[in-house]
Amino acid sequence: MKKIVLLFVAVCLMLSLSAQTNFQNLVLDKALDKAKGEGKMVFVDCYTSWCGPCKMMAEEILPLKEVGEYMNEKFVCVKYDMEKGEGPEIAKKYGVSSYPTFLLLNTDGSLKDRVVGASFSGEEFVYKMKLAIGDISTVRMDSLYAAGNRMSRFILSYLKALQATQQYDKARVISTELIKSLNDKQKAYATYWFLYEDINISPLGSENVDYLLEHAANFREGMGKEIVNVKLASLFEVQLEDMLRGRNKRVTLYDVETIEKRLRACQMTDRKDLVDYIVLVKAMLTKNADEAFAVCTRLFPEMAEDKLSYLYFNPILTLKGKWSEEQKAELIKMSMVLSKKVKNPVLSDGFVNFANSIIPNL
């Protein structure tokens, strides 16, 4: 009886393993040889030890049954840390610079396609794989669309295919046409949220984004408050942070006041950082050092390190000639405190240099 139980457990274990994506312990040359003999391609999972999305894919997506069944039929699968062993050589050869990156290789080692970034369901990942190897053809979809196919299910599949293959110019045109064909309630359905969420399809200034900003309450009802507020906050952050960084050279006071009105209309005034951004940009445009000083000393000490690295310096530099000696002394003190707070040594040295050499001459 004991042997039968052990045999049963072993069979169950083998079945569960066979359902997962089967990563094989092979160097790339051996994987290519094996794929050639089996009439398959090679799938390479390019990851690093510090990459969070890589771990999520390894633990949650690639072990899924529907993923494993598709991948094991089509590919010899291998994975390499891009910072160890033959990883750096593979990264250099195939131009891997973002993680995770998944390479689809022909048996001669040539690149068939690549898929960059994580997927959040097995269905999404398999769909991307099918697009990459040509099981689903956007060329065929192009011809169906040109022939007048406007069925909702087809249009959604077409847009997701264009998104997965990064054909964003085409996706923007088709998504705008689709959204215009819907009534106000339909536009806020969860079905279409991916169009608003992807900044490549609905960039700032597009009709889709303008509609989202003007009808935030509808979207909160259709999608839920949290997910919509995260998207809205990101839209305001992109615009305002570009202004703070000095990347938007044409910004006017009218532009900032328009954003301020939209922030109120979207009921996002609980985001104190965004309100502070608006006050600071206005102060930069009007050369009001007193208002800028009040915001800087409140905003920057609590700001995350990654944002400090690109938002801290320009607002202070922009008001050159407007700071009082007392304000400069406080800005020097704040810069030195931040130099000890941040972990990045380059940024820390930057704060020290800014305090000692730049601020006294502003």
C-alpha positions as CSV (number, residue, x, y, z in Angstrom):
1,M,0.0,0.0,0.0
2,K,2.8,2.4,0.9
3,K,4.4,1.8,-2.5
4,I,1.2,2.5,-4.3
5,V,0.8,5.8,-2.4
6,L,4.3,6.9,-3.2
7,L,3.8,6.0,-6.8
8,F,0.6,8.0,-6.9
9,V,2.3,11.0,-5.4
10,A,5.2,10.7,-7.9
11,V,2.8,10.6,-10.8
12,C,0.9,13.6,-9.5
13,L,4.1,15.5,-9.1
14,M,5.2,14.6,-12.6
15,L,1.8,15.8,-14.0
16,S,2.0,19.1,-12.2
17,L,5.6,19.7,-13.4
18,S,4.6,18.8,-17.0
19,A,1.9,21.5,-16.8
20,Q,4.4,24.2,-16.0
21,T,6.7,25.9,-18.4
22,N,9.6,23.4,-18.6
23,F,12.9,25.3,-18.3
24,Q,15.8,23.2,-19.2
25,N,19.3,23.4,-17.7
26,L,21.1,23.9,-21.1
27,V,23.6,26.4,-22.4
28,L,22.2,28.3,-25.3
29,D,24.1,26.4,-28.0
30,K,22.7,23.1,-26.7
31,A,19.2,24.5,-26.4
32,L,19.4,25.6,-30.1
33,D,20.5,22.1,-31.1
34,K,17.8,20.4,-29.1
35,A,15.1,22.7,-30.6
36,K,16.3,21.9,-34.1
37,G,16.0,18.2,-33.4
38,E,12.5,18.7,-32.0
39,G,11.2,21.1,-34.6
40,K,10.7,23.9,-32.1
41,M,12.1,27.4,-31.4
42,V,14.1,28.5,-28.3
43,F,12.5,30.7,-25.6
44,V,14.9,32.6,-23.5
45,D,13.8,34.2,-20.2
46,C,16.3,37.1,-19.6
47,Y,16.2,38.1,-16.0
48,T,18.2,39.6,-13.2
49,S,18.3,38.8,-9.5
50,W,17.0,42.3,-8.5
51,C,14.2,42.5,-11.0
52,G,10.8,42.4,-9.3
53,P,8.7,41.8,-12.4
54,C,11.0,39.0,-13.4
55,K,10.3,37.2,-10.1
56,M,6.6,37.8,-10.5
57,M,6.7,36.2,-13.9
58,A,8.7,33.2,-12.6
59,E,6.5,32.6,-9.6
60,E,3.0,33.5,-10.8
61,I,2.7,33.4,-14.7
62,L,5.2,31.0,-16.2
63,P,4.1,28.1,-13.9
64,L,0.5,28.3,-15.0
65,K,-1.0,25.3,-16.7
66,E,-2.2,27.2,-19.8
67,V,1.2,28.9,-20.2
68,G,3.1,25.6,-19.8
69,E,1.0,23.7,-22.2
70,Y,1.6,26.3,-25.0
71,M,5.2,27.0,-24.3
72,N,6.3,23.3,-24.0
73,E,4.7,22.5,-27.3
74,K,6.3,25.3,-29.2
75,F,9.7,25.9,-27.5
76,V,12.7,24.6,-25.8
77,C,12.7,26.9,-22.8
78,V,15.8,28.2,-21.0
79,K,16.5,31.1,-18.6
80,Y,19.6,33.0,-17.8
81,D,20.6,35.7,-15.3
82,M,21.9,38.5,-17.5
83,E,24.6,39.4,-15.0
84,K,26.1,35.9,-14.6
85,G,27.5,33.1,-16.8
86,E,26.7,33.5,-20.4
87,G,24.0,36.1,-19.6
88,P,26.1,39.2,-20.3
89,E,27.1,37.8,-23.7
90,I,23.5,37.0,-24.6
91,A,22.4,40.5,-23.4
92,K,25.0,42.1,-25.6
93,K,24.3,39.9,-28.7
94,Y,20.5,40.4,-28.6
95,G,20.4,44.0,-27.2
96,V,18.7,43.1,-24.0
97,S,18.5,46.2,-21.7
98,S,15.2,45.9,-20.0
99,Y,13.9,43.2,-17.7
100,P,12.2,40.9,-18.1
101,T,12.9,40.4,-21.8
102,F,11.8,37.2,-23.5
103,L,13.7,36.2,-26.6
104,L,12.2,33.9,-29.3
105,L,15.0,32.4,-31.3
106,N,15.1,30.4,-34.5
107,T,17.3,27.3,-34.4
108,D,20.2,29.1,-36.1
109,G,20.3,31.5,-33.2
110,S,18.7,34.4,-35.1
111,L,16.1,36.5,-33.4
112,K,12.5,35.8,-34.3
113,D,11.0,38.4,-32.0
114,R,11.2,39.6,-28.4
115,V,8.6,40.4,-25.8
116,V,9.6,43.0,-23.2
117,G,8.0,43.4,-19.8
118,A,5.7,41.4,-17.5
119,S,2.3,40.1,-18.3
120,F,-0.4,40.0,-15.6
121,S,-2.2,36.9,-16.6
122,G,-1.4,33.6,-18.4
123,E,-3.9,34.5,-21.2
124,E,-2.1,37.8,-21.8
125,F,1.3,36.1,-21.9
126,V,0.3,33.4,-24.3
127,Y,-1.4,36.0,-26.5
128,K,1.8,37.9,-26.8
129,M,3.7,34.7,-27.6
130,K,1.2,33.9,-30.4
131,L,1.6,37.3,-31.8
132,A,5.3,37.1,-31.7
133,I,5.6,33.8,-33.6
134,G,2.8,34.7,-36.1
135,D,0.1,32.4,-34.8
136,I,-2.0,35.6,-34.8
137,S,-1.3,38.0,-37.7
138,T,-2.0,41.7,-37.4
139,V,-1.5,41.8,-41.2
140,R,-4.7,39.7,-41.6
141,M,-6.5,42.0,-39.0
142,D,-5.4,45.1,-41.0
143,S,-7.1,43.7,-44.1
144,L,-10.3,42.8,-42.2
145,Y,-10.4,46.3,-40.7
146,A,-9.8,47.9,-44.0
147,A,-12.7,45.8,-45.5
148,G,-15.0,47.3,-42.9
149,N,-15.1,44.8,-40.0
150,R,-16.3,46.9,-37.0
151,M,-17.6,44.1,-34.7
152,S,-16.7,45.0,-31.1
153,R,-15.0,41.7,-30.3
154,F,-12.8,42.0,-33.4
155,I,-11.9,45.6,-32.8
156,L,-10.9,44.8,-29.2
157,S,-8.7,41.9,-30.4
158,Y,-7.2,44.0,-33.1
159,L,-6.3,46.8,-30.6
160,K,-4.8,44.4,-28.2
161,A,-2.7,42.9,-31.0
162,L,-1.5,46.3,-32.1
163,Q,-0.7,47.1,-28.5
164,A,1.2,43.9,-28.0
165,T,3.2,44.5,-31.2
166,Q,3.8,48.2,-30.3
167,Q,2.0,49.5,-33.4
168,Y,0.9,52.5,-31.4
169,D,0.3,55.0,-34.3
170,K,-2.3,52.7,-35.7
171,A,-3.7,51.8,-32.3
172,R,-4.3,55.5,-31.5
173,V,-6.3,56.1,-34.7
174,I,-8.4,53.0,-34.2
175,S,-9.0,53.6,-30.5
176,T,-10.1,57.2,-31.1
177,E,-12.6,56.0,-33.7
178,L,-13.9,53.2,-31.4
179,I,-14.3,55.5,-28.4
180,K,-16.3,58.1,-30.5
181,S,-18.7,55.3,-31.5
182,L,-19.6,54.6,-27.8
183,N,-22.0,56.5,-25.5
184,D,-20.9,58.1,-22.3
185,K,-21.7,55.0,-20.1
186,Q,-20.0,52.6,-22.5
187,K,-16.8,54.7,-22.6
188,A,-16.3,54.1,-18.9
189,Y,-16.7,50.3,-19.2
190,A,-13.8,48.2,-17.8
191,T,-13.6,46.6,-21.3
192,Y,-12.1,49.7,-22.7
193,W,-10.0,50.8,-19.8
194,F,-6.8,49.4,-21.3
195,L,-7.0,52.1,-24.0
196,Y,-7.0,54.9,-21.5
197,E,-4.4,53.3,-19.3
198,D,-1.8,52.9,-22.0
199,I,-0.1,56.3,-22.5
200,N,1.2,55.1,-25.8
201,I,-2.3,54.7,-27.1
202,S,-3.8,57.6,-25.1
203,P,-1.0,60.2,-24.7
204,L,-1.4,63.5,-22.9
205,G,-3.4,65.9,-25.0
206,S,-5.2,63.1,-26.8
207,E,-9.0,63.1,-27.1
208,N,-9.1,59.9,-25.0
209,V,-7.2,61.5,-22.1
210,D,-9.2,64.8,-22.3
211,Y,-12.4,62.7,-22.1
212,L,-11.1,60.8,-19.1
213,L,-10.2,64.0,-17.2
214,E,-13.6,65.5,-18.0
215,H,-15.6,62.4,-16.9
216,A,-13.6,61.1,-14.0
217,A,-16.7,60.3,-11.9
218,N,-18.1,58.0,-14.7
219,F,-14.8,56.1,-14.8
220,R,-14.7,55.7,-11.0
221,E,-18.2,54.2,-11.1
222,G,-17.2,51.8,-14.0
223,M,-13.7,50.9,-12.8
224,G,-13.5,51.7,-9.1
225,K,-12.1,54.8,-7.4
226,E,-8.6,53.4,-6.6
227,I,-7.5,52.4,-10.1
228,V,-8.9,55.5,-11.7
229,N,-7.3,57.8,-9.1
230,V,-3.9,56.1,-9.7
231,K,-4.2,56.8,-13.4
232,L,-5.4,60.4,-13.0
233,A,-2.5,61.1,-10.5
234,S,0.0,59.8,-13.0
235,L,-1.4,62.1,-15.7
236,F,-1.0,65.1,-13.5
237,E,2.4,64.0,-12.3
238,V,3.8,63.7,-15.8
239,Q,2.7,67.2,-16.8
240,L,3.7,69.0,-13.6
241,E,7.0,67.1,-13.1
242,D,8.0,68.0,-16.7
243,M,7.4,71.7,-15.8
244,L,9.4,71.4,-12.6
245,R,12.3,69.8,-14.4
246,G,12.3,72.5,-17.1
247,R,11.5,70.0,-19.8
248,N,8.4,72.0,-20.9
249,K,9.9,75.3,-22.1
250,R,6.7,76.7,-23.4
251,V,4.6,76.4,-20.2
252,T,2.5,79.5,-19.3
253,L,0.7,80.5,-16.1
254,Y,-2.6,79.8,-18.0
255,D,-1.5,76.2,-18.6
256,V,-0.8,75.7,-14.9
257,E,-4.1,77.2,-13.9
258,T,-5.9,74.9,-16.4
259,I,-4.3,71.9,-14.7
260,E,-5.2,73.2,-11.3
261,K,-8.9,73.5,-12.4
262,R,-8.8,70.0,-13.7
263,L,-7.3,68.7,-10.5
264,R,-10.2,70.2,-8.6
265,A,-12.7,68.9,-11.1
266,C,-11.3,65.4,-10.8
267,Q,-11.5,65.7,-7.0
268,M,-7.8,65.0,-6.6
269,T,-7.1,67.8,-4.1
270,D,-6.3,65.2,-1.4
271,R,-3.0,64.7,-3.3
272,K,-1.1,67.4,-1.4
273,D,2.0,66.7,-3.4
274,L,0.2,67.6,-6.7
275,V,-1.1,70.8,-5.1
276,D,2.4,71.7,-4.0
277,Y,3.7,71.0,-7.5
278,I,1.2,73.5,-8.9
279,V,2.1,76.2,-6.3
280,L,5.8,75.6,-7.0
281,V,5.5,75.8,-10.8
282,K,3.5,79.1,-10.4
283,A,6.2,80.5,-8.2
284,M,8.8,79.6,-10.7
285,L,6.9,81.3,-13.5
286,T,6.2,84.5,-11.5
287,K,9.6,84.5,-9.8
288,N,8.1,84.5,-6.4
289,A,10.9,83.2,-4.1
290,D,8.9,83.4,-0.9
291,E,6.1,81.1,-2.2
292,A,8.7,78.8,-3.7
293,F,10.7,78.6,-0.5
294,A,7.7,77.7,1.5
295,V,6.9,74.8,-0.8
296,C,10.5,73.6,-1.2
297,T,11.1,73.3,2.5
298,R,7.8,71.4,2.9
299,L,7.9,69.2,-0.2
300,F,11.5,68.1,-0.7
301,P,12.4,66.7,2.8
302,E,9.5,64.2,2.4
303,M,10.1,63.3,-1.2
304,A,11.3,59.9,-2.4
305,E,14.9,59.6,-3.4
306,D,14.2,58.7,-7.1
307,K,12.1,61.9,-7.5
308,L,14.5,64.1,-5.6
309,S,17.2,63.2,-8.2
310,Y,15.3,65.0,-11.0
311,L,13.0,67.4,-9.3
312,Y,15.1,69.1,-6.6
313,F,17.6,71.2,-8.4
314,N,15.9,73.0,-11.3
315,P,13.2,74.9,-9.2
316,I,16.0,76.4,-7.0
317,L,18.2,77.3,-10.0
318,T,15.3,78.9,-11.8
319,L,14.9,81.5,-9.1
320,K,18.5,82.6,-9.3
321,G,18.8,86.2,-8.1
322,K,15.5,86.0,-6.2
323,W,16.6,84.2,-3.1
324,S,17.4,86.2,0.1
325,E,20.5,85.4,2.0
326,E,18.4,83.9,4.8
327,Q,16.6,81.6,2.3
328,K,19.9,80.5,0.7
329,A,21.2,79.6,4.1
330,E,18.2,77.4,4.7
331,L,18.4,75.8,1.3
332,I,22.1,75.0,2.0
333,K,21.1,73.4,5.3
334,M,18.3,71.4,3.6
335,S,20.7,70.2,0.9
336,M,23.2,68.9,3.4
337,V,20.5,67.1,5.4
338,L,19.2,65.4,2.2
339,S,22.8,64.4,1.3
340,K,22.9,62.3,4.4
341,K,19.4,60.9,3.9
342,V,19.7,59.5,0.4
343,K,21.4,56.2,-0.3
344,N,22.8,56.9,-3.8
345,P,26.4,58.2,-3.3
346,V,26.3,60.1,-6.6
347,L,23.1,61.9,-5.6
348,S,24.5,62.5,-2.1
349,D,27.7,64.1,-3.5
350,G,25.4,66.2,-5.8
351,F,23.6,67.6,-2.9
352,V,26.9,68.5,-1.1
353,N,28.3,70.2,-4.2
354,F,25.0,72.0,-4.8
355,A,25.1,73.3,-1.1
356,N,28.7,74.3,-1.2
357,S,29.3,75.6,-4.7
358,I,26.0,76.5,-6.4
359,I,23.5,77.9,-3.9
360,P,25.8,80.6,-2.5
361,N,26.1,82.0,-6.0
362,L,22.4,82.0,-6.8
